[in-house]
């Protein structure tokens, strides 16, 4: 693992220290890594949402659509329990 040093104003450093103490992080590095992971997840979700928004509609999401989804899940659960 490589090291990165960052400079923070006192107010931000105090905030980080409070978060570490209050939220159970062992170090400020753990807290910052968690923030970075969340930002990566947020960016990935944003990309997926934009991709979905740009795609053509697949059809109506009506009762039959959801019934088909439930049926697929039930089938997957049944076939998975046989293993």
C-alpha positions in Angstrom: 0.0 0.0 0.0 1.4 3.4 -0.9 1.2 6.5 1.3 -0.3 9.9 0.4 0.0 12.9 2.6 -2.7 15.6 2.6 -3.0 19.0 4.2 -6.2 20.0 5.9 -7.3 23.2 7.6 -7.7 22.7 11.4 -11.5 22.7 11.1 -11.4 19.8 8.7 -8.8 17.9 10.7 -10.9 18.3 13.8 -14.0 17.0 11.9 -12.0 13.9 10.6 -10.8 13.2 14.2 -14.4 13.5 15.5 -15.6 11.1 12.8 -12.9 8.6 13.6 -13.7 8.7 17.3 -17.5 8.7 17.0 -17.9 6.2 14.1 -15.4 3.5 15.2 -12.7 4.0 12.7 -9.2 2.9 13.9 -7.4 5.7 12.0 -8.1 8.8 9.9 -6.8 6.8 6.9 -9.5 4.2 7.4 -12.1 7.0 7.4 -10.7 8.6 4.2 -10.5 5.2 2.4 -14.2 4.7 3.3 -15.1 8.1 1.8 -13.1 7.3 -1.4 -14.9 3.9 -1.7 -18.3 5.6 -1.3 -17.4 8.1 -3.9 -16.3 5.4 -6.3 -19.6 3.6 -5.7 -21.5 6.8 -6.2 -19.7 7.5 -9.5 -20.4 3.9 -10.7 -24.1 4.3 -9.8 -24.3 7.6 -11.6 -22.8 6.0 -14.7 -25.3 3.2 -14.6 -28.2 5.6 -14.2 -27.0 7.7 -17.1 -26.6 4.7 -19.2 -30.1 3.5 -18.3 -31.5 7.0 -19.0 -29.9 7.0 -22.4 -31.2 3.5 -23.4 -34.4 2.8 -25.2 -37.4 1.7 -23.0 -37.7 -2.0 -22.8 -41.4 -2.1 -22.3 -43.9 -1.4 -19.5 -43.1 -2.3 -16.0 -46.6 -3.6 -15.2 -47.9 -6.4 -13.0 -46.9 -9.0 -15.6 -43.4 -7.7 -15.7 -43.0 -8.0 -11.9 -44.7 -11.4 -11.9 -42.1 -12.6 -14.4 -39.3 -11.3 -12.2 -40.7 -13.1 -9.1 -41.0 -16.3 -11.1 -37.4 -16.1 -12.2 -36.2 -15.6 -8.7 -38.3 -18.5 -7.4 -36.8 -20.7 -10.2 -33.3 -19.6 -9.3 -33.9 -20.3 -5.6 -35.3 -23.8 -6.3 -32.4 -24.7 -8.6 -29.9 -23.3 -6.2 -31.2 -25.3 -3.3 -30.6 -28.6 -5.2 -26.8 -28.1 -5.2 
